Amino acid sequence: MLGINGITVRLGGRTILDRATASVPPGGRVGLIGRNGAGKSTLMKVMIGSLDPDEGTIDMPKSTRLGYIAQDAPTGTATPAETVLAADVERAELMEASETCTDPDRLGDIHDRLLAIDAYSAPSRAARILTGLGFDEDMQNQPLDSFSGGWKMRVALAALLYSAPDVLLLDEPSNHLDLEATLWLENFLKSYPATVVVISHERDLLNNVVDNILHLQGGKLTLYPGGYDSFERQRAERAAQLAAAKASQDAQRARLQDYVARNSARASTAKQAQSRAKMLAKMQPIAALMEDPSLSFDFPSPAELKPPLITLDLAAVGYAQDTPILKRLNLRIDPDDRIALLGRNGNGKTTLARLLAAQLPPMEGEMNASGKMQVGYFTQYQVEELASDATPLEHMGRVMEGKPPGAIRAQLGRFGFSGDRATQQVAKLSGGERARLALALITRDAPHLLILDEPTNHLDVDAREALVQALNAYEGAVILISHDRHMVELTADRLVLVDGGTAAEYSGSMEDYIDFVLGRNQPKSDAGGAKIVKKDRKAAAKEREAQRALKVRLTAVEKEVAQLEAQCSALDRAMFEPASAAPEFAKLSMGELSKRRAQLGSELETKEAEWLALSEQFPSEAASAA
């Protein structure tokens, strides 16, 4: 049981948590949600002990192991595989001791403990997790410093999952993941055997993984059973009840105030009036559910342009001369299009977006764009590059130089920055508020085409819903890159798959694509990895048969790996604890045992490599195995 008992935290004179209280059941999977700035990360810091509360306690069994990702991404020359393995501190220390210890008795104890914690199968477990998070075999063995910050945070997440703590605390774990890795993470968390508390604004993750929602609002915690959709229904019912109770109380207050006003001066009714005045003073007001009036997205309508806005004809694009990332691009974008780009991170979605935004020129073929077309291109870099000491009004004034103050404030007001909010320093804005400011800046000229690359990072669930509604009301074209399935499903009417060095229309639905990623009813792509079409029954039967054969082989290899690991463990015991050696090894010399152990170690490496290769062809099995 994880108990949150009357936690109060005050920061900078402001009360963030106000006697927050809740109980997380053992083995529960809890989604911690709330508006941006509500105090979710603050509460999680209190849970892990990095922040002392002003009042209250966190209660849990003394032996509980907490797992939490630090804000700083891992760096250095170590590889992802080495970093993940090092997360098991006990194993790392024992492995090092086994190489240096010369005391036979101590060495025997070390190997007993290594066997007990299943240390020798650890590399394959670590590889499965890294594979699920998008690291192929080659990437797992490259130095950390060769990766971007987002990929480094994936390594940190992999290390945390591998360490298997008793209470797993995750703060926006999908922010650095693509859709494919997010789906793998969901499957992993569904089967996680211990307690999980996850801060997330991903509606699908909250529906598919958690069994309770812990809602933080006004410094208070409320636990709701079920996933996010269930929470929304319960919150709507509670809001209706509160509204009815508030209306009844307001009516009663008005009657009491009227009575007091009319009867206080009359001697015959003065006592009754005083009694009712006391009732008024003691009456606790019923607060309606807080709704943030500043939560606003309102994209200005562009001037009308004739279609098409952009056409690509056998275009190629990349960064290094004669080395295109994408080739054979044929695409048409019209003024009313809503297009979502699908595909793993690294396949070229952002490269295609930069081509369409005219930030990269085509290397081959042709790209034709309307001469009057305005493009608004949103990336997370724009959020990060906002000057922290400037205000929204100053930022907008710089990009709308020469425009009247009223026009500048009107554009800010479309995105919730009115009054004092427009003059608040960016440093004091939440991540979601900064994202809204970046969107306000890129849409100042009423663009005909909006290109949004992961716009939902740092936006809470309500803000994401508001953004969906604004995009649906927007009269221009939209190109969306997002791992938020809910947003893609509600806004996109065309799907384009970026894969295999090209991009082309995906004929299925978002649900079909998820099935494809997870290996369910998996369709087959053509040689270019582009358009995926429905197969006839005969082809589908062949595909299913191939998948069954692959699954059988994968299962067989897993058994072989387990057998080899067991044999290696038995040999280790025979070498370092002869008295307990298996009969088949008892008569062998140390030299023979060492030679046999080296042979088995080589076979184990080969089988693990085969498992990795097979798992990449059968991702759903790899996910379930992990």
N, C-alpha and C positions, 0 to 999 in steps of 0.2 A: 504494500500500500504506500502510495506517495501522497503525503498530506500537506496541503498548503493552508496554513493556519494564521489568519489575521495579518497577512503581509501588508505592511505600509512602507512605501518608498517615496521620499521627497527629494527632488533634484532641482537645484536652482530656485528654491522657494516655491516650486510647483509640486503638488501631490500627484504622483504618477499612479501608484497603487494605494488604495484606501481600504485597509482591512480585508484584502482579497482572501477568500477562503474557498477551498474545494478539495475533493478527495479523488485521486486517480486510482481505479481498481488495479490490482496486480494483473499483469499481462494485458492490460487495456491498450487500445490504440486510439489516442486522443488527438483531435485537431484543435490547436489553440489559435483562435481567430479574433479579429478586432480591427477597427479602423487603423490606418496609418497613424502612428504616434500614440496609440492607446496604451502602450507599455508592454507589449508581448515579449520583445527581446529583453526588456528590463526584468520581467518575471523569470525568464529562462536563465538570466545571469544570476539571479537570486538562487534558483534551483541548483546551479552548479557550484555556488559558493564564491563566485568572483565579485559579487556585490552584496554587502551586508544591508539587510533591511533596517529601517528605523524601528519597526515593531514587527512582531510575529516570528514564526519559525517554519522551516521546511522539515517534515518528519519522514524518515524512511529507515529501513533496517540498516544497521551499522556496516554490514558486509556488502551493501549495494554498490555496484560499479556503474558510475555514470559515464555516458559517452556524449561528447559535444564537439562540434567543429570549431576550431579557433578562427578568428577573422583573418589572420595572416595565412596566405597560401604557402605550402611548403616549397622550398627552393634548394638549389645546390646541384651537385653532380650525381647524387643518388638517382636511381631509376624509379619509375612508379612501382615496379614489382618489389624493389628493395624497401621503398618507403612504406608500402602496405604491410609487408612482413614485419618491419620494425615496430609497427603499431602494437604487436603483441610483445610487450616488454619482457615478460617472463621467458617466452620462447627465445627471444633474441639473446638474453643474458645466458640462458642455458646452452644455446648453440655455441656461443663464444667460449663458455667455460669448458664445453666438451672438447674444444680444440686445444686448450691450454692446460687443463688439469692433468696432473701426473699421479695423484693419489687414487689407487684402484678402487677403494671403498667409496670415495666421493664421486668418482667417475661412474660407478654403478648406480648411485643415487640419482645422478644427473640424467642418465639414460632411462631410468625408471620413470622419472618425471616427464621426460620428453615423450615417452610412449603414452603416458597417462593423458597428456594434453594433445595427443595426436599431432605431434609437431612435424612429422615427416610428410604428411599430406597437406601441410600448410601452403606450399607453393601453388598447388593446383587449386586450392580454395581461393587464394588471392587472385590467381589468373582468371577464374570464373567471374569474380566480381568486377575486375578491371575490364574484361571482355564485355560484360553487360553494360558498363558505363561508356563503351565506345572505343576502348583501347585495343587495337589489334596486337598480335604477338610482337611485331617490330616496335610499336610505340611503347609497349611495356618495358622495353629494355633501352630506351633513350634517356639521357639525363633530364632531370626536371627543368633545368634552365632553358631547355630547347622548346618548352611549351609556353603557351599564352597563359594569362592569369586564370581564364575560365577553365582550361584543362587542368591547371594545377589544383583548382578547387575540386575538380572531379577526383583527383588523386586523394585529396583530404577526405572526401566523402567515402571513397573506397576503403581507406584506412580505418575510418570509423566503423563502417559496416563489417569489415573483417574482424575488428576487435570484439564484436558481439557483446556489448555491455548489457547489464541487467536493465538499465533504463536508457533508452536511445532518445536523445534530444536533437531534433533537427530544425534549423531555422531557415526557411525557404530553400530546401534542398534542390529544387528543380530550376532555380534561377540560372544556373550555368549548364543546364542540360538541354539537349534537343528532344524532340518528341519521342524518338526511338529509345533513348536512354531513360526518359521519364516513364515510359511504359514498363521498362525493365525494373526500375526502382519500385514502381507500384507493386509488381508481382513479388519482389523481394520483401517488401514491408508487409504484404498480406500474410506471408508465412513466417514472419519474424516471431520467434517464440517468447520474447520478453516484452516489457512495457515500452511503448513508443509514444512520445509527445512531439508533434510536428507542427511548427508554425508554417502555414501555407495559405496562399490565396488561389490555389488551383482547385476549382470546383470539382473537376473529375477526380483528382487525387483524394479530396476530402470525401467524395461519395464512395469511391472504390476501396479505400484503405481503412479509414477510421470507423470506430464503433461508438464514439462519443465526440461531441463538439463542446469545447470549453470556450465560452464567449466572454471576452474582456471588454467592458464598456464602463466608462465613468469610474475607473479604478476598481470595479467590482467584477467578480467571476460568477458565471452561471453555467452549470453543466447540463447539456441537453443530450439525451440518448439518440443514437443514429448518426447518419452522415449529414452532409451540408443541406441537401434538399429537405430532409426531415427537420433540420434546424430552422430553415426558412419558414416552413409551414408553422412550426411551433412559435416562432418569433412573430409571425403575422397574427396568429391567434392571440398572443399576449398583447400585441400592439392594439388589437381591436378591444380587448378587455380593458386595457389601460385607458384607451380613448373614451370608452363608455363610462368607466369609473370617474375619469376626470370631468366629463360633461356633467355627470350627476353631482359631483362635488362642487363644480363651478355654480350650478344652479342653486344648490343648498347655500353656498357662500353668499350668493346674491340675495337670497331671501333673508338670511341672517343680517346682512349689512343693511338691507332696507328696513328691517324691524328695528335695529339699533338706531338708525337715523331718525325714524319716526317716533320712537318711544322713549328715548333717553331723557328728554326734557320734561316728560309727564311724570308727576309724583306717583301715580297709581301703577305705572308700568316701568318705573326706573330700575327696580330690582331685576325684573325679567330681562330688561335690555342689557343690564350689566352682566347677567348670566350668559346671555347670548354673545356678548362681546368677548367673554372669557372663552367660550366655545370657538369663536373665530380665531382667537390668538393661539389656541392649542391645535387648531386644525392643520395637519401636515399636508402640504400641497402634493398632489399626485403628478409626478412628472411624466409627460409623454415621452415615448422613445426618442432619443436624440437623433436628429438627422442633420447632417452637415450641409448648410445652405451653400457652402463654397464649392461643393462637389459638382463640377460642371465641365462638360466638353461640348463645344458648339463650333463646328467647323464652318467657316464662311463659304457661301456658295460661289463657285467659279463662273466666269463668263462662258457662254456656250461655244463649243468648238465642234467642227464637223469630224466624224470618224474617218480614219483611225487616228489615235493619238501617237502611237508608235508601231512600227513594223520592223521585225528582224528577218532578214533573208540570208540564210546560211552564214550567220555571223559567228565569230569566235572572239573570246575575250580572255584576258589574263593579265599578269603583272610583269613577266619577263618576256623579252622579245623572242618570238618563235617558240614559246612554251605556253600555249593557251590552256586555261583551266577548263573552259567550256567551248565546244565546237558544234557546228551544224545546228545553230539556233534558228528556229523558225517560229515566230510568235507575233500575234497581232493583239494590240490593246486598244479597246474602244472606250469612249467617255463614261459609259455606265458599267464597266467591268468591275468585278470583285474577285480578285485572284489570290489564292494562297499558294505559296511556294513550299513544297514538301521535300524532305530528304535529310539525311544525316548532316550534322555539323562537319564542315570540311569538304562537302560535295560541291560547293560553289553557289549556294543560295545568295549570300551577301555579294559575291562577285557579280552575279546576274543583276542584283538590285543596283549596284553601282554603275553597271552598264546602262540600265534604264534611266538612272538619274543623271546620266552624262558625266559621271565622275571618272569613268574609264572609256576610252575609245575602242571601237571594234578593231580587232587585228586582221580579220578577214570578213568577207561578205559585206552586207549593207545593213545600216540602221537608219531608218527614216523617222523623223519626229516632226510634229506640227511646230511651225516656227513661233507661234504665239503661246505655246504650252508652258505653263508654270508647274514646277514639280516641288513638292514638299517631302523631304527625305529625313526620316527620324531614325537615329541610332542611339544606343546607350552612351556612346562617346560624347554626344552632345549634352547629355545629362551630367556626365562627369566633368565636362569642361566649363560648366557655368561658373562664373566668377563668384566665389563665396562671399566676398565683401560688398557685392553690388545687390541692388534690389530688382524685383521684377520690372518695375517702372523704368529703371536705368537700362536694363537689358533691352527692353522693347524700344526705348527711345533711341538706342544706338542703331538698331536694325531698321527703324522707321524714321530715320533722320529726315527732317523737313516736313513731316506730317504734323497736323495740329494735335495738341495735347488730348483733345476729346477723342480722336481716332485711336491714339495710342492706348488710352484707358479703356476704350470700347473693346479693343482686341484682347486686352488682359481680362476684362470682365467676362468675355465669352468662356474663359477657362477658370473662373472663380477667383481671380485676383482683383477684387474691388476694395475701395476704401483703404483701411490700414494694411490689408494684406499685400497691396501693391507696393508698399514702401518697407516691407520687412526684408531683412537681409537673407540672401539665399542660404547662408550658413545655418539659419534657423528654420529652414523649410525641411519637411520630411522628404523621403525619397519619392513618394508619390506626387507631392507638390512640385518637386523639381521636374519630374516627367511631364506634368501638365504644363509647366512653364516652357519646356523645350518644344512641346506640341504647339503652344501658342506662338512661339517664335517662328517655327517653320511654316505656319499657315497664315502668316500676316498678309501675304499677297494673294490669298484665295486661290490656292493651286488647283489645277485641273486633275492632277495625279498625286495621290498620297502613297508614299512607299514607307511602310512601317516595319522596322526590323526589331522584333521582340519588344513591342511597346508596353507589355503588361508587367515587366519586371518592376518590382517595388510598388505596384498598384494593388490595393486591397480588393476584396471580392466585389464590394459595392462600386468601387471606382471602375473596375473592369466592366461591370454591367453597364455603367453609364457610358463608357467608351464604346461598347457594342452598339448601344442605342444611337450614339452620335454618328458612328460610321454608317449605320443603316439610314440615317437621315441625310447624310452628306451626299451632294449631287454630283461629285466627281468620281473618278476611278480610284480604286484601292488595290495595292499590292501588299500582301501581308505575309510576314515571316513570324511564326509564333508557335511555341510548344503548348499553348493554351487551346486544347481541343474545343472547349465550349465556345471560345471566341471564333475560331475558324469555322465551326459548324453553323454559327448564327450569322456570319458576315460574308463568307466566301460562296460564290456560285460557280467558280472554276477552280480546279486544282491542277497545278503544274508540278510534276516530279522532276527534281534536279538530281540526276544520278548517272553514273557511267560516263561522265565527261560531257553530258548534254542536258537539255531540258525539253520536256514535251508534255502535252496534255495527259492527265491521268483520268481515265474514263469512269472509274468507280467513285463511290462516295467516301467520306471521311471514315466511316465505319469499315468499309472495304479495305482502306489503307491500313487501319489499325490491325485488322485481321492479317493483312499481308506482312506487317512488321512482326507480329507475334507468331507467324507461321500457321495461323488458322485459316483453312480453306485457301491456302496460299496460291495466288495467281502467278503466272509466269510472264516475265518481261521479254521483249524482243532483244536482239543482239546489242542494240544501243542502250538498253536499260531505260527506254523511253516509255512509249504508250503501252499500258497493260490492258489486255482485252480479255473478255470472257472466253474460256476454253470450251470445246465441245465435250460431251460426256466421255468419249474415249480418251481424249487428252487428259481430262481431269482424273480418270482412273489411273492412267500411267503416272501422273504426278503424285497421286496418293500412294501408289505402290512404291515409288522412289523414296517418298518421305518415310514410309514404314521401314523400308530397308535401311535408310540412314539412321532412323531411330534405334533399330535393332543393333546396328553396328556401334552407335554411340553408347548404348547401354552395355554392350559387351566390353568395349574399351574401358568404361568406368569400372567394371568388375575386375578387369585385368590390372588396372592401376591400383585398385584396392588390394588385390592379391599380392602384387609386387611390393606395395608398401608394407603389408603384413610380413612378407618374407624378409624384407630389409630390417624390419624391427626385430624379428626373431634372430637374424644374424648379428645385429647389434648387441642383443642380450647375450648371445653365445660368446661374443668377443670380450665383452666387459663384465659379464657375470656368469662365468662358466658353470657354476653349480646349478643354475636354473636353465641351462641350455636345453633345447629340444633334442630328443634322441638322435635325430638324423645329423645334427651338427656336433654332438658331444665328442666324437672321436676325431674330428678334423683339427689340424694344426692351425695356429694363428695365421700363418702364411696362406693356407688354403681358405680359411674364413675370409681374410682380407681380399683375396682374389675373387672369391664368389660374391662378396659384397660389392666390389667395383663393377662386376658384370651386371648384377641386378640393378645397381644405380644407373648404369647406362641404359638398360632396358626401360627403367622407369621414366627417364627423361624422354626417350623415344615415344613411349605410350602417352605421356602427358602432352607432348607436341601434337600427336595424332588427335587427342581429345580436343585440343584447342582448334585444330583445323576443322574437325567435324562440327564443333559447337558453333562456329561462324556460319556454317551452312544450315544449321538448325537452331535459330536463335531462341525459339520458345522452349526447347528442351534445355538449353544452356541456362535460361532464366529460372526454370523450375528446379534444375539441379542445384543452383546456387542457393 
